[in-house]
Amino acid sequence: MAWQKISDLPDQRFIGPYGIEFWRIHEGQVFHQGRLLRRADAASFEFNPAHYFIGRDAHAVYHAWTRLTAIDRESFGECGDYWVDKHHVYFQYETSLKALPEADCTTFRDLGGGYGADDQGGWYCGRRMKHCRRGDLLQTIPQDPLYAVDDSSVYCDGKPLPGVDHARWRLLGGHFSGDGSRVYYLERKLPRVDVASWRLLQGSWSRDHKHLFHMFMIETDPMLRAQHGFTDDEG
């Protein structure tokens, strides 16, 4: 998304969600959430409307009230869920914008869903995926951006599914997936599951011929089992 100059906005201020005033020019000075940015140049200051904490003037990049002089202002730009300049790849955490020291900005690409990759490996939400060694082969699953695959592993929320048969793995609905021998809820394997009789019930509930599962746990409560069609002799 293109940068937006504060001075071009009505009343020279940007109001975000819940009525929060993120950016404002008042008496020739820049404010972020009511706090003065003393060194910011109001005439050139602009922000990214999709990322309320990130701004820049003619001289430097800012994250909220912090002036980030180490970032190259001219080459700095958005790369999906990440940011890059000619030196580094950056990720915006809850209260900061930080460089990823091991990421290669010349080969980095955003994959969506928080995933990214360079020639050295994969990244998820600003963390190196230590099990992913082939970043050039990492790709997300279009049907569910929580998942990604490379040549040998399947990842959910950036973590590898334990013991998964990569070639046979598929989504099963909800947050469940499986490979014909195992069923997973997100990144956790369902214990003692009979894959042949397993089926999704609704939401985070599933069952096989013997067990009722809530997420990745076996549910033993008799009333809940009865609600989902189990009789006493099935327990």
QUISUL-V863361 format. One record per run of one state. SS is the DSSP state (H for helix, E for strand, C for the rest). FROM is the first residue (numbers start at 1). TO is the last residue. Records with the same first field share a line. If there is no record, write none. Layout:
# QUISUL-V863361
SS->FROM-TO + FROM-TO
This chain:
# QUISUL-V863361
C->1-2 + 9-9 + 16-16 + 20-20 + 27-28 + 33-34 + 38-45 + 49-50 + 57-60 + 64-65 + 69-76 + 80-81 + 85-88 + 93-96 + 100-108 + 113-114 + 119-120 + 125-126 + 130-134 + 138-138 + 142-143 + 150-153 + 157-158 + 161-169 + 174-175 + 179-182 + 186-187 + 190-198 + 203-204 + 208-211 + 215-216 + 220-221 + 228-231 + 235-235
E->3-5 + 13-15 + 21-26 + 29-32 + 35-37 + 46-48 + 51-56 + 61-63 + 66-68 + 77-79 + 82-84 + 89-92 + 97-99 + 109-112 + 115-118 + 121-124 + 127-129 + 139-141 + 144-149 + 154-156 + 159-160 + 170-173 + 176-178 + 183-185 + 188-189 + 199-202 + 205-207 + 212-214 + 217-219
H->6-8 + 10-12 + 17-19 + 135-137 + 222-227 + 232-234
